[in-house]
């Protein structure tokens, strides 16, 4: 399932996704807000915001992909650790 905003509201995108076995959930232009898509998309945007809290990930300085991916993994571990601490 793929969630998308009104910018991707076109039959071409829906058809391409269905051909790949992906169910598109795309907001339609001209329809009032309140489709519920924002509930799911907010989680992704919040997570990206948390990752941008780490300055090294906000602007990519590393030329090597493996180093950047290592920092991404460390950031994910730190974010998870902080949330687990709040639960305990």
N, C-alpha and C positions, 0 to 999 in steps of 0.2 A: 504494500500500500504506500502511495506517495502523496503527501499533502503539499499543496501549492496555493499561492495567492492568485488574485485576479490577473496578474501580469502574464500568466501561462494559460489563460482561458482561450483555447483554440482547439478545434477538432484534430488538427495535425498532431499536437502533443498527446492528446488522449489516445489517438490511434497508435502512435509509436510506443507508448507505455503498454497498452494492451497487447501489442505484438510481442513484447518481451515478458508477458505474464505478470505485469505490475498493474494493480488496480489504482487508477488515478482518482484522487479526491481533490478537485480543483474548484475554488470559488468561482462563481459565474459573475460576469460583468452585468451591471444593471440590477442585480438582486440586492436586497437590503442586507446589511451586516447581521451577524447572529447565526451563521451557519454552523458554528461550533469549531471551525478550523483553528481559530486563535487559541483555543485551549491546548491543542497539541503542539502548535508551532511555538508557543511561548516557552515550552520546556527546552526546545532546541536553542532558541535565541538566548535564554537565560544561561545555558551551558556554555555557549560561545562567549558570552559576557564574562563568565567566571574564568575561562581560559585566557581572555584578553587582560585579566587582572595580573597575569604574569607577563612582565614587560618583554621578556625574551621571546614570547610567543606572539605578542601583539604585532611586532615588526620582526619579520624573519631576517636574522642576520647570518645564520648558518648557510653555507653553500651546499653542504652535504645533507641529503635527505635523512640518513640514518641518525645523525646528531639531532636534527629537528624532531624526528619521531621520538627519540629518547627523552627530550625535554617535554614533549607532549605527554608521554607516558608518566613522567615524574609529576607533572602538573595534575594529571588525572588522579594519581595516587594521593597527592596532597589534598585535593578537593574532596575525595572520598573519605580520607582520614578525618578531615574537619567535620564532615557531616556525621560520621560515626561517633565522634567525640560528643557532639550535641545530643545524640540519642542516649548516651550512657550517663 
